[in-house]
Amino acid sequence: MARSRLLVAYDVASDARRTAVYKLLNDFGDWVQFSVFLCELSDREEIELRSRLTETIHLAEDSVVLVALGPASSDVGQRLETIGKQMLVKERTVVV
């Protein structure tokens, strides 16, 4: 099953909803910067994440940006550049 990388950034008006979004994204990926997560997802996991985010945020007040970064097997360094403190991208392995 191919996995892809998704960069997720959010701007949520309510403290309670912001905390809920943080906890939700923490279940799907790695926190890399304030309000930014890097997720490696299967197609099914991405659909679930999008659905749960839609249920969690207030659609008229909050915003979530999703940026597709391609296959998880590719080098993320070719798509992301940081200035200043470098972002640590964790290597994930499947344990069966």
C-alpha positions as CSV (number, residue, x, y, z in Angstrom):
1,M,0.0,0.0,0.0
2,A,1.6,3.3,-1.1
3,R,1.7,6.1,1.4
4,S,2.0,9.8,0.6
5,R,3.2,12.8,2.5
6,L,0.8,15.6,3.4
7,L,1.8,18.9,5.0
8,V,-1.1,20.2,7.2
9,A,-1.2,23.8,8.5
10,Y,-4.2,25.2,10.5
11,D,-5.5,28.5,11.8
12,V,-8.3,27.8,14.3
13,A,-10.1,30.7,16.1
14,S,-11.2,28.8,19.2
15,D,-8.8,27.5,21.8
16,A,-10.9,24.4,22.4
17,R,-11.1,23.6,18.6
18,R,-7.4,24.4,18.2
19,T,-6.6,21.8,20.9
20,A,-8.9,19.3,19.3
21,V,-7.3,19.8,15.9
22,Y,-3.8,19.4,17.4
23,K,-4.8,16.2,19.1
24,L,-6.4,14.9,15.9
25,L,-3.4,15.7,13.8
26,N,-1.1,14.2,16.4
27,D,-2.8,10.9,15.8
28,F,-2.0,11.1,12.0
29,G,1.4,12.7,11.9
30,D,4.3,14.6,13.4
31,W,4.2,18.1,14.8
32,V,6.9,20.0,13.0
33,Q,6.2,23.6,13.8
34,F,3.5,25.7,15.5
35,S,0.2,24.7,13.8
36,V,2.0,22.6,11.2
37,F,2.1,18.8,10.9
38,L,3.8,16.4,8.5
39,C,1.7,13.3,7.9
40,E,2.4,10.0,6.0
41,L,-0.9,8.5,5.1
42,S,-2.5,5.8,3.1
43,D,-5.5,6.9,0.8
44,R,-7.9,5.6,3.5
45,E,-6.2,7.5,6.3
46,E,-6.2,10.7,4.3
47,I,-9.9,10.4,3.7
48,E,-10.5,9.7,7.4
49,L,-8.3,12.7,8.3
50,R,-10.2,15.1,6.0
51,S,-13.5,13.9,7.3
52,R,-12.5,14.2,11.0
53,L,-11.0,17.7,10.3
54,T,-14.3,18.8,8.6
55,E,-16.2,17.6,11.7
56,T,-13.9,19.3,14.2
57,I,-13.4,22.8,12.8
58,H,-15.9,25.6,12.4
59,L,-16.1,25.9,8.6
60,A,-16.9,29.7,8.6
61,E,-14.2,30.6,11.2
62,D,-11.3,28.2,10.9
63,S,-8.9,27.2,8.1
64,V,-6.9,24.0,7.4
65,V,-4.4,24.0,4.5
66,L,-3.3,20.6,3.1
67,V,-0.3,20.4,0.8
68,A,0.5,17.1,-1.0
69,L,4.2,16.4,-1.0
70,G,4.2,13.2,-3.0
71,P,5.1,9.6,-2.1
72,A,6.3,9.0,1.4
73,S,9.2,7.0,-0.1
74,S,10.6,10.2,-1.8
75,D,13.1,12.5,-0.2
76,V,11.1,15.2,1.6
77,G,14.2,17.4,1.4
78,Q,13.6,17.9,-2.3
79,R,10.2,19.5,-1.6
80,L,10.7,21.4,1.6
81,E,13.3,24.0,2.5
82,T,13.8,25.5,5.9
83,I,15.5,28.7,6.8
84,G,16.9,28.7,10.3
85,K,16.4,25.8,12.7
86,Q,16.1,22.7,10.5
87,M,12.9,20.6,10.6
88,L,13.4,17.0,11.8
89,V,11.6,14.5,9.6
90,K,11.2,11.2,11.4
91,E,11.6,8.1,9.4
92,R,8.6,5.9,10.0
93,T,8.7,2.1,9.8
94,V,5.8,-0.4,9.6
95,V,5.7,-2.9,12.5
96,V,3.6,-6.0,12.0
